[in-house]
């Protein structure tokens, strides 16, 4: 019975390349497979190959405030939106918060970034908000 080769071996096709030895800087012919090691013919040091990967995701957060010119009082409108990390649940959330003192409104909408589930939704008068 023929057995199928594992996908790991198919993806990691051996390709030879010459790299400098970290100790003596002599040429070492190496394969680019993760977990393989090669001995330097000149000094005998061992070079071990590891494959590393990382997932990077860009996140942003915007905070804006506005007030009438010449006033020193609180801001008339505050808008906050973007990604926010909730420490208690250790999850990223999408946040939209508007504090509008001119129209006496408080609006907050928080959704889970991965699942899209609404975590919190508040739309009320600012004078009633605690």
Phi and psi restraints in degrees (value plus and minus 20) as a CYANA .aco file:
   2 UNK   PHI     -98.1   -58.1
   2 UNK   PSI     111.8   151.8
   3 UNK   PHI    -121.3   -81.3
   3 UNK   PSI     122.1   162.1
   4 UNK   PHI     -97.5   -57.5
   4 UNK   PSI     117.7   157.7
   5 UNK   PHI     -87.5   -47.5
   5 UNK   PSI     128.2   168.2
   6 UNK   PHI     -89.7   -49.7
   6 UNK   PSI     128.5   168.5
   7 UNK   PHI     -81.2   -41.2
   7 UNK   PSI     -47.5    -7.5
   8 UNK   PHI     -83.0   -43.0
   8 UNK   PSI     -60.5   -20.5
   9 UNK   PHI     -94.4   -54.4
   9 UNK   PSI     -49.7    -9.7
  10 UNK   PHI     -88.2   -48.2
  10 UNK   PSI     -61.4   -21.4
  11 UNK   PHI     -94.4   -54.4
  11 UNK   PSI     -48.3    -8.3
  12 UNK   PHI    -121.1   -81.1
  12 UNK   PSI      43.2    83.2
  13 UNK   PHI     -87.0   -47.0
  13 UNK   PSI     116.0   156.0
  14 UNK   PHI     -93.7   -53.7
  14 UNK   PSI     107.5   147.5
  15 UNK   PHI    -150.0  -110.0
  15 UNK   PSI     101.8   141.8
  16 UNK   PHI    -102.2   -62.2
  16 UNK   PSI     121.2   161.2
  17 UNK   PHI    -168.2  -128.2
  17 UNK   PSI     137.2   177.2
  18 UNK   PHI    -122.6   -82.6
  18 UNK   PSI     107.0   147.0
  19 UNK   PHI    -146.0  -106.0
  19 UNK   PSI     136.6   176.6
  20 UNK   PHI     -98.7   -58.7
  20 UNK   PSI     121.9   161.9
  21 UNK   PHI     -86.9   -46.9
  21 UNK   PSI     115.2   155.2
  22 UNK   PHI     -85.9   -45.9
  22 UNK   PSI     -43.3    -3.3
  23 UNK   PHI    -112.5   -72.5
  23 UNK   PSI     -73.4   -33.4
  24 UNK   PHI    -127.2   -87.2
  24 UNK   PSI     -24.7    15.3
  25 UNK   PHI      44.6    84.6
  25 UNK   PSI      -3.8    36.2
  26 UNK   PHI     -98.5   -58.5
  26 UNK   PSI     139.3   179.3
  27 UNK   PHI     -92.8   -52.8
  27 UNK   PSI     115.2   155.2
  28 UNK   PHI    -146.1  -106.1
  28 UNK   PSI     104.7   144.7
  29 UNK   PHI    -104.7   -64.7
  29 UNK   PSI     102.2   142.2
  30 UNK   PHI    -152.1  -112.1
  30 UNK   PSI     134.4   174.4
  31 UNK   PHI    -119.3   -79.3
  31 UNK   PSI     128.6   168.6
  32 UNK   PHI    -111.9   -71.9
  32 UNK   PSI      22.2    62.2
  33 UNK   PHI    -119.2   -79.2
  33 UNK   PSI     118.2   158.2
  34 UNK   PHI     -89.9   -49.9
  34 UNK   PSI     116.0   156.0
  35 UNK   PHI      70.2   110.2
  35 UNK   PSI     -26.9    13.1
  36 UNK   PHI    -107.0   -67.0
  36 UNK   PSI     136.3   176.3
  37 UNK   PHI    -154.2  -114.2
  37 UNK   PSI     130.5   170.5
  38 UNK   PHI    -153.8  -113.8
  38 UNK   PSI     119.6   159.6
  39 UNK   PHI    -116.5   -76.5
  39 UNK   PSI     114.1   154.1
  40 UNK   PHI     -91.3   -51.3
  40 UNK   PSI     107.9   147.9
  41 UNK   PHI     -89.1   -49.1
  41 UNK   PSI     -44.3    -4.3
  42 UNK   PHI    -102.8   -62.8
  42 UNK   PSI     -72.3   -32.3
  43 UNK   PHI    -130.5   -90.5
  43 UNK   PSI     -34.2     5.8
  44 UNK   PHI      66.8   106.8
  44 UNK   PSI     -16.4    23.6
  45 UNK   PHI     -93.0   -53.0
  45 UNK   PSI     133.9   173.9
  46 UNK   PHI    -124.4   -84.4
  46 UNK   PSI     110.7   150.7
  47 UNK   PHI    -126.8   -86.8
  47 UNK   PSI     102.6   142.6
  48 UNK   PHI    -127.6   -87.6
  48 UNK   PSI     115.6   155.6
  49 UNK   PHI    -126.0   -86.0
  49 UNK   PSI     110.9   150.9
  50 UNK   PHI    -148.5  -108.5
  50 UNK   PSI     120.5   160.5
  51 UNK   PHI    -120.7   -80.7
  51 UNK   PSI     110.4   150.4
  52 UNK   PHI    -136.2   -96.2
  52 UNK   PSI     126.1   166.1
  53 UNK   PHI    -162.1  -122.1
  53 UNK   PSI     133.0   173.0
  54 UNK   PHI    -165.7  -125.7
  54 UNK   PSI     131.0   171.0
  55 UNK   PHI    -132.6   -92.6
  55 UNK   PSI     100.9   140.9
  56 UNK   PHI    -131.8   -91.8
  56 UNK   PSI     113.4   153.4
  57 UNK   PHI    -151.4  -111.4
  57 UNK   PSI     111.0   151.0
  58 UNK   PHI    -104.7   -64.7
  58 UNK   PSI     112.6   152.6
  59 UNK   PHI    -147.2  -107.2
  59 UNK   PSI     129.3   169.3
  60 UNK   PHI    -157.9  -117.9
  60 UNK   PSI     137.1   177.1
  61 UNK   PHI    -167.2  -127.2
  61 UNK   PSI     113.0   153.0
  62 UNK   PHI    -144.3  -104.3
  62 UNK   PSI     113.7   153.7
  63 UNK   PHI    -150.6  -110.6
  63 UNK   PSI      99.5   139.5
  64 UNK   PHI    -147.4  -107.4
  64 UNK   PSI     125.6   165.6
  65 UNK   PHI    -157.8  -117.8
  65 UNK   PSI     130.1   170.1
  66 UNK   PHI    -163.9  -123.9
  66 UNK   PSI     125.6   165.6
  67 UNK   PHI    -170.6  -130.6
  67 UNK   PSI     143.5   183.5
  68 UNK   PHI     -87.4   -47.4
  68 UNK   PSI     123.1   163.1
  69 UNK   PHI     -83.1   -43.1
  69 UNK   PSI     121.4   161.4
  70 UNK   PHI      66.7   106.7
  70 UNK   PSI     -27.8    12.2
  71 UNK   PHI    -114.2   -74.2
  71 UNK   PSI     125.9   165.9
  72 UNK   PHI    -130.5   -90.5
  72 UNK   PSI     -15.5    24.5
  73 UNK   PHI     -95.0   -55.0
  73 UNK   PSI    -193.6  -153.6
  74 UNK   PHI     -77.7   -37.7
  74 UNK   PSI     141.7   181.7
  75 UNK   PHI     -87.6   -47.6
  75 UNK   PSI     125.0   165.0
  76 UNK   PHI     -93.9   -53.9
  76 UNK   PSI     -61.5   -21.5
  77 UNK   PHI    -156.5  -116.5
  77 UNK   PSI     115.1   155.1
  78 UNK   PHI    -146.4  -106.4
  78 UNK   PSI     112.1   152.1
  79 UNK   PHI    -147.0  -107.0
  79 UNK   PSI     108.6   148.6
  80 UNK   PHI    -152.1  -112.1
  80 UNK   PSI     104.6   144.6
  81 UNK   PHI    -169.9  -129.9
  81 UNK   PSI     130.2   170.2
  82 UNK   PHI     116.5   156.5
  82 UNK   PSI    -181.3  -141.3
  83 UNK   PHI    -104.1   -64.1
  83 UNK   PSI     119.9   159.9
  84 UNK   PHI    -161.0  -121.0
  84 UNK   PSI     114.2   154.2
  85 UNK   PHI    -113.8   -73.8
  85 UNK   PSI     103.7   143.7
  86 UNK   PHI    -113.4   -73.4
  86 UNK   PSI      91.7   131.7
  87 UNK   PHI     -88.5   -48.5
  87 UNK   PSI     -56.4   -16.4
  88 UNK   PHI     -85.3   -45.3
  88 UNK   PSI     -60.8   -20.8
  89 UNK   PHI    -114.5   -74.5
  89 UNK   PSI     -29.2    10.8
  90 UNK   PHI      37.1    77.1
  90 UNK   PSI      24.3    64.3
  91 UNK   PHI    -154.3  -114.3
  91 UNK   PSI     133.7   173.7
  92 UNK   PHI    -106.3   -66.3
  92 UNK   PSI     118.6   158.6
  93 UNK   PHI    -146.3  -106.3
  93 UNK   PSI     135.1   175.1
  94 UNK   PHI    -118.3   -78.3
  94 UNK   PSI     104.9   144.9
  95 UNK   PHI    -137.8   -97.8
  95 UNK   PSI     116.0   156.0
  96 UNK   PHI    -152.8  -112.8
  96 UNK   PSI      98.9   138.9
  97 UNK   PHI    -153.8  -113.8
  97 UNK   PSI     107.9   147.9
  98 UNK   PHI    -146.8  -106.8
  98 UNK   PSI     103.9   143.9
  99 UNK   PHI    -134.3   -94.3
  99 UNK   PSI      88.6   128.6
 100 UNK   PHI    -135.6   -95.6
 100 UNK   PSI      81.3   121.3
 101 UNK   PHI     -95.7   -55.7
 101 UNK   PSI     -46.2    -6.2
 102 UNK   PHI     -87.9   -47.9
 102 UNK   PSI     -60.3   -20.3
 103 UNK   PHI    -121.3   -81.3
 103 UNK   PSI     -16.7    23.3
 104 UNK   PHI      36.2    76.2
 104 UNK   PSI      31.3    71.3
 105 UNK   PHI    -145.9  -105.9
 105 UNK   PSI     123.8   163.8
 106 UNK   PHI    -147.6  -107.6
 106 UNK   PSI     103.0   143.0
 107 UNK   PHI    -149.1  -109.1
 107 UNK   PSI     110.3   150.3
 108 UNK   PHI    -162.6  -122.6
 108 UNK   PSI     110.2   150.2
 109 UNK   PHI    -155.2  -115.2
 109 UNK   PSI      99.1   139.1
 110 UNK   PHI    -144.4  -104.4
 110 UNK   PSI     106.5   146.5
 111 UNK   PHI    -144.6  -104.6
 111 UNK   PSI     131.6   171.6
 112 UNK   PHI     -91.6   -51.6
 112 UNK   PSI     109.3   149.3
 113 UNK   PHI     -87.2   -47.2
 113 UNK   PSI     -53.6   -13.6
 114 UNK   PHI    -103.4   -63.4
 114 UNK   PSI     -64.9   -24.9
 115 UNK   PHI    -117.0   -77.0
 115 UNK   PSI     -42.7    -2.7
 116 UNK   PHI      61.1   101.1
 116 UNK   PSI     -12.2    27.8
 117 UNK   PHI     -94.4   -54.4
 117 UNK   PSI     116.0   156.0
 118 UNK   PHI     -93.6   -53.6
 118 UNK   PSI      99.2   139.2
 119 UNK   PHI    -108.1   -68.1
 119 UNK   PSI     -59.0   -19.0
 120 UNK   PHI    -173.4  -133.4
 120 UNK   PSI     116.3   156.3
 121 UNK   PHI    -162.1  -122.1
 121 UNK   PSI      98.6   138.6
 122 UNK   PHI    -151.9  -111.9
 122 UNK   PSI     109.1   149.1
 123 UNK   PHI    -162.0  -122.0
 123 UNK   PSI      80.1   120.1
 124 UNK   PHI    -168.1  -128.1
 124 UNK   PSI     155.1   195.1
 125 UNK   PHI     -88.9   -48.9
 125 UNK   PSI     121.3   161.3
 126 UNK   PHI     -85.4   -45.4
 126 UNK   PSI     -54.1   -14.1
 127 UNK   PHI     -88.0   -48.0
 127 UNK   PSI     -42.2    -2.2
 128 UNK   PHI    -111.9   -71.9
 128 UNK   PSI     -30.8     9.2
 129 UNK   PHI     -97.5   -57.5
 129 UNK   PSI     120.1   160.1
